[in-house]
Structures are given as structure tokens and as C-alpha cells.
């Protein structure tokens, strides 16, 4: 624990935002609009704004959500393509930052290492690594927008014989700028969004691209251009057109997701029927595109403009569903004994999740074990004051929930300012904590990258507000309509040691 002198000499800001990606930039705009009296700063571990969209550089990098819902609720998406590529999204985030003067608030190459809360001073002391040295900041409110995966390492299973491979081995998270795959044989290991983006894009130049998957994933094809949205933008003010399309798309997302919960077999049949129409008899749909789980037990993969199916029909791409027995000098051998030749192997095997950017947290000198706590509305954590984590949807566009979270944070900050509070802490009643069913923070979602992380995260219960709904309709009501002071989020002042202050709704 740092000394009082360190806290007193540290650089101070009222609200500290951690991360200058899609969530962090959006949160800053909401703060400027709704909490003009609050000073804020952003610390960003990288040298640029953009987060995910600045990090990933692999061929075809794109969103798997439409930009009318992945975009901010305050900034209409104006480009023709609704399923946008990475550079277009990077431009959108950076344009937003520059329009609102946010870039000057960002401290680049600043990595949060530790965060120490002091009830006595009602503030966080942040240890930040800058060029290998420690710098210190304090803030009254900490808004974590650092995303959810490890920027330093992707998920990389062990493959027997990998060191024997004589070609190039690549993980998409660290794509080499000098990788030349023109006329080469390429294996892409994986069946998620990254693999399904890489295969058709690399197939344009490679001799052959083979997607090797242990198990299939549900896929759905959609046009990258939303003709209705583009028409509405021509005849209506951009904000009106954007709002209408955003409403339509979020409603459609919720309807589809609800159907996957109530009638999964019918949804699966519809999805597989569309794939059969797209690939014909070139691919065995039952073997290569029929998962063992229900739709949305894991995230659906988006195929824009049938690009994956076009590559498969052309013969430039292929899919193999099997285990990998071992890797050898010239490629890999599947569990059934098939040898697949390769000059390049791309291990699109997933990401490693990292809670709160990997920083260590303490409250009044006691280390925080998040797995021992309860989530409050999926944004705060029991017994941890003045800290909110932004985490979007696994079944819809990330920014929908990021916007709602930022709006709610502004409501909380304004409530604290109005009534003279300086601490907001979720407190779960002891009896409820002992009797309520404990569930993982993300419930009913079997994707491996999530399952690997769930034991380290706060638990959710079955009663409001100790839940993480992952439901846009429910969240809108919870964040926008429910009283900020609900009896579970306890507001106190450092001038009064009691936490039994009268709650004002």
C-alpha cells in the first residue's frame, strides 16, 4: 500500500477513464455532455486511440455487428457499408475523439498496474507504468473501459510437433506486416469470427486456404450494405434515419435471440437451410456447419455478402472438421489421418480474457478477489466503491451496452454531486448473499474463451440488481428508468462514517 505522501503528490482528476478504444471514447463524450462539471482524464496503454480496431491488423478485419448498433447512440454511422471493415471503424472512433476534443485528454503509453481505494480520502490511487517507470494518479471515480481480453497474448493451444513445422506460424492478434501469402498454401485453425474472416480474404491471393476446425459454428450471411438505411439517410435527417435503423436492428436482434431460447431447433434449421442454399453440394453442411449446441449458446458468426461461401464454391477455400493429431514439417495431420499441406499456418484459436486490464485492486489495503463478490447490474462489484466496468453484449453489439453504462454513470455522478455524496458502493444483504443462487457473470454461454474466464469474475444472482441481464430491453429499463438510489447502491460521504445515510430516490 502506498504512503499518504504518494497520494498527496499524485496527479489528480475527478474521473479516470481507463482505455481509449470504442468504449472509452464514448464514455468521455457522455461525461462531457451530461457531467460538464466533472474533470476527467483517459489513460491508454497503447500509443493510439482505437483499442481493438488499432490492435488487430489481419486481412479483412471487420465488425461482426452492424454499425447502426455498434456505432454510438450520439453519432450516426454515415458510410455506405453497415458491416464495416476495421480501418473504417478506426476512422469512426478517431473522428469522434477529434470532434469532441478528447485526444488532448488522453495520456498515451500509460498502463494501469494497481488501483488502491481509500475510504478515508474517498479516492483511488492508481499506479501506472510509463516507459518502465511508475507514475501515480488519484481519482474519485474509476471508469474501466479497457475491454476484456489480453493485448499481450492470444489463446494458443499446444499442438504436438509445432516446432517441426518449416513454414510460417502466425497468430492473428500479432499479424506480421511482412507476411506474403501470394500463391501459398494456408491452413487457418479455428471456426470463430476471425477464422471466417481470414479464409475468404486470404483465398483471394493464396493458392488454397483450408479452415481446420475441431467443431462447427453457426453462421449467418447478411449484405454488408443496408439499402434501407442508405435510402432513409437520403430522405431523412441523419439522426432520424440512424435512430430508426438502430431501433429496427436492436429489435430484430432481440427477437432472434429470444427465438433461439424458446425454439432453438427451428432457428437451427433455418440457419442451416440458408447455408445449404449458399454452398450447394460443394460442402457437407451437416458435417461442417452443424454444431452440437443450440444457436446463441455461442456467438453466431457473420458472413458478409456470402464471401466465405463464395470462396468455398470457387475451390480456393476448403473446410475440414476434425481434431489435429500433430503438426509436421509440411503441414498437419488430422485425427483421421489426413495430411494437409501448408506453407503458412494461422492459429485463429481465440483470445485470452483479462479482467479489468489485468490490474490489481485493493480496498482499504485489502486485496480484492472478484470471484468472491457479486456483480451489481453487470457494471459494478459488491463492496468496491466508485468503480464501474464497461462490458458490452455477447449476443448483440458491444456499444449498445457501453452507451447505456456511460449514461448510467453520469446519472450516478450527478446524484452524488446533488446530494453531497462522494462514495457509491454496492452492498448485498448478508442473508441474500447466503441464500441466492450463484451464477456465472455471463450465464448460459458456452464459448471456450468465456468459460476459461468465468471462475475469476464476480458472480451474478437471480434478483435485481445483482444480475447481468445481457438483454438490451431489460438493460434500458434498468439503467435509464430505475432509481439510482435503490437501496443496494449505498451512497455515503467521507464526512460521515455511517453508511446508513438517508437514501434519496
N, C-alpha and C positions, 0 to 999 in steps of 0.2 A: 504494500500500500504506500502511495506517495505521501510525502510530507505536506503539511499545510502551506509551507513556503512555495512548493511546486505549484499548488493550486492557485495561490495568490499571484504568482508571476506568469501563469499560463495565459495565452491569448484567449479572449472570451468572445463568445457570440451567444445570442439568446437561443437560437435553434440551429443545431448542426445536422445537415443532411449528409449521409454517407453514401456516395455513389452518384456519378453524373451521367448515368445512362437514361433510358426511356423513363423510368420511374422517378429518378432524382430530379431531372429537368422539369418533369410535370409537377412534382411536389413543390418545387421552387416557384413556379408560376402561380399555383394555387395559394401559396403563402403570400406572395406579393399582392395578389388580388384581394384576398379575404382577411389577411392579418397585416395590414400595412404598418402597424406599429412595432412589429416584431423584426428584429435584426436576425439575419441568418447567414450561414456560410456553407459551402459544399466542399468536402474533401473527396478526392478521387485518386485511387491508387495508380491509375494509368495516366498517360500523358495527353489524353484526348477525351473529348466528350463523345458519348455514343454507346458505351458499355458493350453489350453483346454484338451490336452492329459495327463496332470498331474492332472487336477482337477477331471474329470469325472471317476468314478470307477464302474459304474453299469455293470451288467452281459452282456457280448457281445459287449461292447463299441467298435465302429468301425467307419471308414470313410464311408460316403455315396457318395464319389467320388473315382475314380480310382487313384492309387498312381503315375501313369505316368503323371498325370496332377496336382494332389495335391502335388507331390514332387517338389523340387526346380529345376529350369532350369539348375543349375550348378552341381547337384548331382544326378546321375541316381539311380532310385529305382531298387534294385537288388534282392529283396525277390521274392519267387515264387508267392505269393498271391498279386494280384493287388488291390483287395478290402481288405484292411489290418485292423487288429484289433488295438485297442488303444495302447496296450503295444508296438507293432511293430512300430507304428508311433512315439511314445515317444522315442524309441531307435534311430530312424532315426534323429529326431531333436537333441537329445543329442549327437549323433555321429557327426553330422555336427558341433555342437558347439565345440566339443573337437578337431576335425580335423583342425579347424581354430583358435584355441586358444581364443575362445570367452568367455568361462566360467570365465576367470580371469578379464574380463571387466564388469561383472555383479555385481551390488550391490543388494543383495537379501533382502527381507523383507522391501523394500522401496516403499511406496505408494505415488504417486503424489497427492497432495491436491489442490494446486493452481499454476497457471503459469501466471506471470506478465511480459508483454513486455514493454521495454523501448526503444523508438526511439532514445533517446539521446545516449545510450550506445550500441544500436543495439544488444540487448541481452535479453534473457528470465531469469527471476529469478523464480526458482522453490522451492516451499515449499513441503517438502517430509516428510511423517510420518514414523518414525522408532521406533518401540517399544513404541509407545505412545508419543514420543518426536518429535519435529520439527527439521529438518535439511535443509540446504539451498544449492542449486546448481545454477550455471548460465551456460548458453549455448548460442551459436549464432544461432543454428538451432535445432528445436524440431521435432522429428520424432515419431509420436504416433502410436504404434503397440500394443495397449492394447486390441484389439478385440472390440466386440460390445455388450457384454452382462454383466449383473451384476453378479459378482462372489459371492456376499453375499446373493443373494436371487433369487429364481426361480419364475416363474409366478404361482401363486396359487389362483385359483378362490375360492370363498366362496361356500361351499356345506352345505346345510341345514342338521343339525344333525351330522355333522362330529365329534363333541365331544362325541357323543353317541357310536361311534364305539369302540368295545372292542379289536380289533386286532391291528396290526401294520400299521401305516400310514407313507408312505415314499415318498419323492420327489427324483427323480433320480440324481439331482445335488448334493445331500448330502447323498449318499448311505451309509448305516451303514455297517461297516465291520462284525458285528456280526449277520446280518440278515440271518436266517435259513428258507428257503422256501421248504426244502425237504418234499414232501408229503403234502404240504399245498395247500389250495385253494387261488388263487391270482386273483385280479382284477387289470388290468392296464387301467387307464383312459387316453385316448388320441388316436390320429390317426397319429401322426407325426413319424419322423425317430426314435426317442427314443423309442416310444411305439412298433414300428415294429421291433426294435432290441431286446427289452426286452422279448416280448411274446415268440418267438421260443427258446430263450436261457433259460428262466426260465422254459419253458414247459419240458425241459429235465429232471428236478428234481421235479418239483411241481406236485401235483395231477391233477390240472386243472388250466389253465390260461385263463381268459376271458378279451378280449380287449373291453372296452366300449367306443364308440366314438359317439360324437354328430353328426358328419358328416364324410363321407368317404374322402379318399385321393387317388390320382392316384399312383399306384405302378408299378414298372418295375423290372423284375428279370434279373440278369446278373451273369455269372460264376465269382467266386472270383479269379479264376486262369485264366490269359490271356495266352493261349497256344501260340499264335503268338508272343507275347512279349518275352516269355521264349525261344522260338526257335531262334528268332533273336539275343537274347543275347548270344546264344551258337555259332553263326556263324559270328557275327559282333563285333567290339569293343563296349563296353558297352555304351559309349556316343552316338555312331551312332544308336544303337538299341533303346536306350531311346528316342533320338530325333525323330526317325521315328514313334514310337508308340505314342509319345506325339503329334506329328503333326496329325496323324490319329485320335486320340481321341478328340483333340480340334476341328478338322474339323467336326467330327461326331456330337459333342455336338452342334456346331453352326447350322448344317443342321437340326437337330431335333428341336432345339428351333425355328428356322425360320419357320419350318412347323407348329409348334403349334400356331404361329401368323397368318399364311396365310391359313391354313386348319385344324383348331382345331378339327372339327368333325371327320375327317378321323384319326387323331392321337389318339383321344379318343377311337374310335372303335378298332384300332389296340391294344392299351394298354389293353382294357377290354377283347378283344379276347384272349390275352395271359394269362390273369388271369383265364378265364374260362377253358382254356386247363389245367392250373396248379391245379385248385381246384376241377374240375369236378362238380358234383351236391352236394357236401358237403356244399357249401356256396352259398347263393343267391348273385351273383355278382352284379346284378343291385342294390340291396338294400345296400350292404356293401362295394362295391368298385367303385361306380359310383358317383363322386362328382357333385355338381351343377354348378361348374365353369369349365373353359377350362384348358387343360393341360398347366402347367407352369404359370398359373395365381398365383399358389402357387407351391412350390418346389415339384418335384416328389420324392417319397420315393423309395429307392433302396432295393431290397430283394436279397441278395446274395445266389446263389445256391438253390433257391426256399425254403429257410429254413422256412419262415412263412407259406408257402402253405403246406409244409410237416407236420408242426405242426398241421395245421387245418385238414388235411386229417386223421391224426392219432387219432383225437379226444381229444388230450391232450390240445388243444387250441380251442378257440371259439371267435367269434366276435359278438357284439351286437351294433346296431346302434339306438340310442335313446337318449333322454335327461335324466338327473338324477333328479328325484323328490326329493329324500332325502337319506341320509345315516342313517343306524340304527346300532344297536349293532353287528349284524351278517353279514353286507354287505351293499348293497344299493338297492334302489327301483327305477326302471326306470319310465319315464313319462307314459309309457303304463301300469304300474302296476306290471311288472315282478320283482321278488326278486332274486338277485344274491348273493349267499353266498360267504363269503371271510374270510380268516384268515389274509390276508395282502392286503392292497390297495396301489397301486403305482400310484401317481398322476403325470403322464407324461404330464403335461398340458402346458409345454413350458418354455421359458426363458424370462427374463426381459432385454430389451435392455438398454444400458447405453452409452451415447455419451462421447467419449474421456475418458473413465475410470471414469467418474463422477467428474473429476477435474474442478475447476472454473478458467475461463480465464479473464484476463483484458489486455487492450491495452492502454498504457499511462494513467493508472489509471481509465479507463472507463470499466465497466463490459461488457463482450461480450454476447450478446443474439444471438446464432447461427441461430435461426429461422428468424432473420431479415436480414441475409446475403445470398449471393449466393455461390453455390459451383463452384469451378474452377477445371474442369477436374475430378471432383469427388474425389479430393485429397487435395485441399487447399480451403480456405474460403475467400471471399472478405473482404478486409480491415484488415486481420490478417497476419502480416509478418512472414516469416521464420518458418512456421508450416505446416507440412504435416500429414494427417491421412491416414493410410493404411486400406483399406476396400476392401475385395475381391468381388467375384461374388455371386449373389443369384441364378444364372442359370447355373453355371459352377463351376469348382474347385477354391477355395479361393486363392491358391498360384499363379495361373496364373496372377492375377492382383497384388498380393503382389510383385511378381518379377518385373513386369513392373513398379510399383510405385517406388520401390527401385532403379531401373536403371535410371528412370527419375530424382529422387532426386540427384543422382550422377551427372547427366548432369547439373542440376541447380547449384549445389555446384561448379563444375568445371568452369562453366560460370562465376560465381561470383568471383572465385579466379583469373581467367584470366584477368578480366577487372576491378578488384578492388572494386567490389560492396560488401556491407555487409548486404543489405536488399533486399528481394524479396517479393512483396506484390501484390496480385491480386486486380485490381481496375476496377470496372464495370462503364462504362459511365452512367451518370445520366439519360439521355434520354432513353437509352436502358433498364435501371432498371425500368423505369416507364412504358415502352410500351411492353416489352417482357412478354410472358405468363409465369406465375409461375407454376411450377410443384413440386411435392414432390421429395425429393432426390433420392428415389427409386420409379420409375414410373411404373404403370401397374403391381403391385404385391400385391395381396390381403391378404397375410398371416397376421393373427392377431398380431403376435409378431412384425412385421414391421409396421403395421398400428398404433399400440399403440405409436410408437416412432417417426413417420414421422413429426408430428407437431413441434417437438423440434429441428429438423435438418435444415441445410441450404436448400434453395430451388434451384432447377435447372431450367434452361430456355430451349429454343429451338434452340439456336445458339451456335456454338462453340466459345470459350471453356467453356461456362457456362452450361455445361452438365455433366451428369454422365452416360455414354453410357451403361454400363453393357453389353458390347459386345467386345469379345476378339479381333476380327478382327479390329474393329474401334479403340480400345484402343492401339493396336500395332502401328498403324499409328500415333495416337495422341501423344503417349509417345516417340516413337523412331524416327519418321520422321519429325514431326512438329518442327519448330524452337523454342528453349527455350524462346527466346525473341520475343514474339508475339504481343506486344502492349497492352496486357491485364495484363500480369505479369510484374509489374514495378520494375525495378532494380534501387536502389539508394545507395548512400554512406553516412554514417553519417558525412563525411567531407563536404557534400554539402546538404543543406536543401531542395533544389529543387528536385521535383520528375519528372521534365521534362528533365532528362538527355537523351542524345542521346542513342537510343536503338541499340544494335549491334546484328545482327541476325547470 
